[in-house]
Amino acid sequence: MSEAVLNNIKTRRVVREMTGEPVAREQIEAILEAARWAPSGGNLRPNRYIVIQDAETRRLIRLVSPGMFQEAPVLILICTNWDVAAEHNLPPTDRALLIDVGTAAQTMMLAAHALGLASGPVTSYSKEAVKKILNLPESYSPEMFICIGHRASTAQPGMRAWKKITWRDLTHWERFK
Ligand SMILES: Cc1cc2nc3c(=O)[nH]c(=O)nc-3n(C[C@H](O)[C@H](O)[C@H](O)COP(=O)(O)O)c2cc1C
């Protein structure tokens, strides 16, 4: 086990204040390439990613996203492609679809952190408005934004600083008595 991997996992924090500095295209591609290696239920790969850098599109998205505090130069929207789900007879209630969003999101954020970039997930936004802004096909549903940029020196510590949770608080061994 590489210490560098563990350190990357432990030191990643959601960043809600970013500078306007752009993110290099190669770095965006490296993040997308990392996400391609995220585990996926049945290896079905139902996620599709929309990369948004256009300033006006980002402005419109922020207007309909109360949970998006950062002005990130890059937004990656993780979508579910329902055509893929239907092809494999996955009902919309199948939880693997949402779990896939989580594995892709965490992989992207860890990749961004490894590249020295800041990131933050956002689920608090109007799905309907985002679908319209991006002209998404019917078969795509927006699931989670990953904001990517450079951490501002003024960025505040996130909610994790409010309470310390250890792995012991979250874990049961073997079976309940
Ligand atoms: C499913 C999910 C939805 C989230 N939605 C938002 C959001 O809309 N806006 C936001 O600023 N942070 C959002 N977060 C980030 C969490 O608040 C953050 O991960 C948590 O406070 C722990 O902080 P840390 O990741 O920096 O350790 C979300 C995280 C997850 C896993």
The ligand as a MOL file (V3000), in Angstrom:
LIG
                    3D

  0  0  0     0  0            999 V3000
M  V30 BEGIN CTAB
M  V30 COUNTS 31 33 0 0 0
M  V30 BEGIN ATOM
M  V30 1 C -23.9460 13.2020 -1.9400 0
M  V30 2 C -23.2060 14.4700 -1.5900 0
M  V30 3 C -23.7880 15.6840 -1.8900 0
M  V30 4 C -23.1110 16.8890 -1.5980 0
M  V30 5 N -23.6660 18.0790 -1.9710 0
M  V30 6 C -22.9900 19.2200 -1.7170 0
M  V30 7 C -23.5170 20.4660 -2.1750 0
M  V30 8 O -24.5730 20.5580 -2.8250 0
M  V30 9 N -22.8040 21.6030 -1.8990 0
M  V30 10 C -21.6140 21.5420 -1.1940 0
M  V30 11 O -21.0090 22.6000 -0.9860 0
M  V30 12 N -21.0870 20.3720 -0.7490 0
M  V30 13 C -21.7430 19.2210 -1.0050 0
M  V30 14 N -21.2070 18.0160 -0.5850 0
M  V30 15 C -19.9210 17.9970 0.1690 0
M  V30 16 C -20.0600 17.5990 1.6510 0
M  V30 17 O -20.7000 18.6370 2.3790 0
M  V30 18 C -18.6570 17.3100 2.2210 0
M  V30 19 O -18.1130 16.2010 1.5340 0
M  V30 20 C -18.6750 17.0240 3.7200 0
M  V30 21 O -19.0480 18.1640 4.4450 0
M  V30 22 C -17.3050 16.5380 4.2180 0
M  V30 23 O -16.3070 17.4830 3.8890 0
M  V30 24 P -14.9500 17.0300 3.1510 0
M  V30 25 O -15.3520 16.2670 1.9060 0
M  V30 26 O -14.2230 18.2910 2.8750 0
M  V30 27 O -14.1900 16.1630 4.1000 0
M  V30 28 C -21.8410 16.8310 -0.9220 0
M  V30 29 C -21.2560 15.5830 -0.6450 0
M  V30 30 C -21.9210 14.4300 -0.9960 0
M  V30 31 C -21.2500 13.0910 -0.7200 0
M  V30 END ATOM
M  V30 BEGIN BOND
M  V30 1 1 1 2
M  V30 2 1 2 3
M  V30 3 2 2 30
M  V30 4 2 3 4
M  V30 5 1 4 5
M  V30 6 1 4 28
M  V30 7 2 5 6
M  V30 8 1 6 7
M  V30 9 1 6 13
M  V30 10 2 7 8
M  V30 11 1 7 9
M  V30 12 1 9 10
M  V30 13 2 10 11
M  V30 14 1 10 12
M  V30 15 2 12 13
M  V30 16 1 13 14
M  V30 17 1 14 15
M  V30 18 1 14 28
M  V30 19 1 15 16
M  V30 20 1 16 17
M  V30 21 1 16 18
M  V30 22 1 18 19
M  V30 23 1 18 20
M  V30 24 1 20 21
M  V30 25 1 20 22
M  V30 26 1 22 23
M  V30 27 1 23 24
M  V30 28 2 24 25
M  V30 29 1 24 26
M  V30 30 1 24 27
M  V30 31 2 28 29
M  V30 32 1 29 30
M  V30 33 1 30 31
M  V30 END BOND
M  V30 END CTAB
M  END
